[in-house]
Amino acid sequence: MKQFAGVLMLPLVLCLAACGERPQVVNYKQGTYQGKPDTPPYNAAPFNGDKTKWEHALETRAQNQNEYKRIR
């Protein structure tokens, strides 16, 4: 009889355990960004903060992907 009661109690205990989960909602502060600040892409190692060098590298890469210019 004890085994039968244990078999009946197990699903009941599991169902009640599932109801005990707390909500996982983040509390945001109004008007503030709480993530890490974004850094400009030209601050990376190859350009070291030189924005004109970064823009030139982007332009060169775009022109190298241009099929019309590559074929001629």
SVG drawing of the C-alpha trace seen along z (x, -y; Angstrom):
<svg xmlns="http://www.w3.org/2000/svg" viewBox="-2 -60 49 62">
<polyline fill="none" stroke="black" stroke-width="0.4" points="0.0,0.0 2.9,-2.3 4.3,-1.8 0.9,-2.6 0.7,-5.8 4.2,-6.8 3.3,-6.3 0.3,-8.6 2.3,-11.2 5.1,-11.5 3.1,-13.2 1.4,-15.4 4.8,-16.6 6.2,-17.2 3.2,-19.3 3.5,-21.4 7.2,-21.9 6.5,-23.3 4.2,-25.9 6.9,-27.2 9.1,-28.7 9.6,-32.4 9.3,-34.8 12.6,-35.7 11.9,-39.3 14.5,-42.0 13.8,-45.2 14.8,-48.1 15.6,-51.5 13.7,-54.0 15.8,-56.0 19.2,-54.2 21.1,-51.7 22.5,-49.0 24.6,-47.2 28.2,-47.7 29.0,-50.9 29.6,-50.5 33.0,-51.4 33.4,-52.6 34.7,-50.0 37.7,-52.0 39.1,-51.8 40.1,-48.2 43.7,-47.1 44.4,-47.5 43.2,-51.1 44.0,-52.4 41.3,-55.1 42.1,-56.4 38.6,-56.9 39.9,-57.9 42.0,-54.8 39.0,-52.7 36.7,-54.4 39.3,-53.8 39.6,-50.1 35.8,-49.8 35.7,-51.5 38.5,-49.3 36.8,-46.2 33.5,-47.3 35.3,-47.9 37.0,-44.5 33.6,-42.9 32.3,-44.8 32.1,-42.2 32.0,-44.8 35.3,-46.4 37.0,-43.0 36.4,-41.7 37.6,-44.7"/>
</svg>
